[in-house]
């Protein structure tokens, strides 16, 4: 029988007394035996009954199990949205997913990400200059955290930067779990129409970006719809999540001045610091899977047809993964195999690029403004608790 804890707990999975920590409900579930089945409020599916998996070993095993799928393809009977469009990778599983992902993997290696380093460094420097001119009080989301990943993904996709305000607006609607169906469909249609123009341009003359590469290498295998789906998926996922992570890292670091100073002043700390921030903050909302066959997770049976929610946040805080003070931020901690990018066949394709952006942008921000601080009390910040990624709506800072 379903547990009758509040249905909204997943949408509000953070502790109300600390915006960076898991809720008490999720903490308790991780410590209890078995896997609870709850009525939960999911940002995309709405209210569903699901098995909730919170422990590290169980979440990792579920990510790796190909019987727990993200989707079974596109449903033509449903409206076209980002989540129901050819080329949207999480909508596929098995061989079809492998076919589509194989075409993109080569554009997201560590080497390919490093080729963008000079461009990212220049973008960061330009925006820090602009902040200095505009300041000393700015919204860090609008002035820095959002435009940097937007510029990077425009560079990667060879998308006109003048369209960024449109795709940022549409992305916010698409990623907002509280948006109604009409707004979601309208935002998706506007984004798809703009991406269709870019695909048409690349079909005629393949550019240097990812879509041009796809056309040159796999053009005969891909439909225009699949290319549009590739483009919109990368456009939304490639800037929204990194922007959210970049902004949320700042108030987390401001709680720990000594660790902030280490990231600012010691370049040898940067790599481990970014991994620890990813572990500690774990911005994805619980990730939905559906069992296409009976599955056993650590002795717990999940029946075919059941929904499953995986919580990277509680998995990353599991004492089995981090034995010492797992709920604390520790930038000097030895990096662990955190699950904020997922694991297995659907692990985040752009994770190396996201890491690089964070490694460049965060230390540069802290060095440029060594007295950076919030311009409002932390309690006044508004957090995106119903979104598919958890973050801060705005971040007024001063120096």
JOURPE-V790383 format. One record per residue. N is the residue number from 0. RES is the residue in one small letter. SS is DSSP state (@ for helix, = for strand, . for the rest). Layout:
# JOURPE-V790383
N|RES|SS  N|RES|SS
This chain:
# JOURPE-V790383
0|x|.  1|x|.  2|x|=  3|x|.  4|x|.  5|x|.  6|x|.  7|x|.  8|x|.  9|x|.  10|x|.  11|x|.  12|x|.  13|x|=  14|x|=  15|x|.  16|x|.  17|x|=  18|x|=  19|x|=  20|x|=  21|x|=  22|x|.  23|x|@  24|x|@  25|x|@  26|x|@  27|x|@  28|x|@  29|x|@  30|x|@  31|x|.  32|x|.  33|x|.  34|x|.  35|x|.  36|x|=  37|x|=  38|x|=  39|x|=  40|x|=  41|x|=  42|x|.  43|x|.  44|x|.  45|x|=  46|x|=  47|x|=  48|x|=  49|x|=  50|x|=  51|x|=  52|x|=  53|x|.  54|x|.  55|x|@  56|x|@  57|x|@  58|x|@  59|x|@  60|x|@  61|x|@  62|x|@  63|x|@  64|x|.  65|x|.  66|x|.  67|x|=  68|x|=  69|x|.  70|x|.  71|x|.  72|x|.  73|x|.  74|x|.  75|x|.  76|x|.  77|x|.  78|x|.  79|x|.  80|x|.  81|x|@  82|x|@  83|x|@  84|x|.  85|x|.  86|x|.  87|x|.  88|x|@  89|x|@  90|x|@  91|x|.  92|x|.  93|x|@  94|x|@  95|x|@  96|x|@  97|x|@  98|x|@  99|x|@  100|x|@  101|x|@  102|x|@  103|x|@  104|x|@  105|x|@  106|x|@  107|x|@  108|x|.  109|x|@  110|x|@  111|x|@  112|x|@  113|x|@  114|x|@  115|x|.  116|x|@  117|x|@  118|x|@  119|x|@  120|x|@  121|x|@  122|x|@  123|x|@  124|x|@  125|x|@  126|x|@  127|x|@  128|x|@  129|x|@  130|x|@  131|x|@  132|x|@  133|x|@  134|x|.  135|x|.  136|x|.  137|x|=  138|x|=  139|x|@  140|x|@  141|x|@  142|x|@  143|x|@  144|x|@  145|x|@  146|x|@  147|x|@  148|x|@  149|x|@  150|x|@  151|x|@  152|x|@  153|x|@  154|x|@  155|x|@  156|x|@  157|x|.  158|x|.  159|x|.  160|x|@  161|x|@  162|x|@  163|x|@  164|x|@  165|x|@  166|x|@  167|x|@  168|x|@  169|x|@  170|x|@  171|x|@  172|x|@  173|x|@  174|x|@  175|x|.  176|x|.  177|x|.  178|x|.  179|x|.  180|x|@  181|x|@  182|x|@  183|x|@  184|x|@  185|x|@  186|x|@  187|x|@  188|x|@  189|x|@  190|x|@  191|x|@  192|x|@  193|x|@  194|x|@  195|x|@  196|x|@  197|x|@  198|x|@  199|x|@  200|x|@  201|x|@  202|x|@  203|x|@  204|x|.  205|x|.  206|x|.  207|x|.  208|x|.  209|x|@  210|x|@  211|x|@  212|x|@  213|x|@  214|x|@  215|x|@  216|x|@  217|x|@  218|x|.  219|x|.  220|x|.  221|x|.  222|x|.  223|x|@  224|x|@  225|x|@  226|x|@  227|x|@  228|x|@  229|x|@  230|x|@  231|x|@  232|x|@  233|x|@  234|x|@  235|x|@  236|x|@  237|x|@  238|x|@  239|x|@  240|x|@  241|x|@  242|x|@  243|x|@  244|x|@  245|x|@  246|x|@  247|x|@  248|x|@  249|x|@  250|x|@  251|x|@  252|x|@  253|x|@  254|x|.  255|x|.  256|x|@  257|x|@  258|x|@  259|x|@  260|x|@  261|x|@  262|x|@  263|x|@  264|x|@  265|x|.  266|x|@  267|x|@  268|x|@  269|x|@  270|x|@  271|x|@  272|x|@  273|x|@  274|x|@  275|x|@  276|x|@  277|x|@  278|x|@  279|x|@  280|x|@  281|x|.  282|x|.  283|x|=  284|x|.  285|x|.  286|x|=  287|x|=  288|x|=  289|x|=  290|x|=  291|x|.  292|x|.  293|x|.  294|x|=  295|x|=  296|x|=  297|x|.  298|x|.  299|x|=  300|x|=  301|x|=  302|x|.  303|x|.  304|x|.  305|x|.  306|x|=  307|x|=  308|x|=  309|x|=  310|x|.  311|x|@  312|x|@  313|x|@  314|x|@  315|x|@  316|x|.  317|x|.  318|x|.  319|x|.  320|x|.  321|x|.  322|x|.  323|x|.  324|x|.  325|x|.  326|x|.  327|x|.  328|x|.  329|x|.  330|x|.  331|x|.  332|x|.  333|x|.  334|x|.  335|x|.  336|x|.  337|x|.  338|x|.  339|x|.  340|x|.  341|x|.  342|x|.  343|x|@  344|x|@  345|x|@  346|x|.  347|x|.  348|x|.  349|x|.  350|x|@  351|x|@  352|x|@  353|x|@  354|x|@  355|x|@  356|x|@  357|x|@  358|x|@  359|x|@  360|x|@  361|x|@  362|x|@  363|x|@  364|x|@  365|x|@  366|x|@  367|x|@  368|x|.  369|x|.  370|x|.  371|x|.  372|x|=  373|x|=  374|x|.  375|x|.  376|x|.  377|x|@  378|x|@  379|x|@  380|x|.  381|x|.  382|x|=  383|x|.  384|x|.  385|x|.  386|x|.  387|x|.  388|x|=  389|x|.  390|x|.  391|x|=  392|x|.  393|x|.  394|x|.  395|x|=  396|x|=  397|x|=  398|x|.
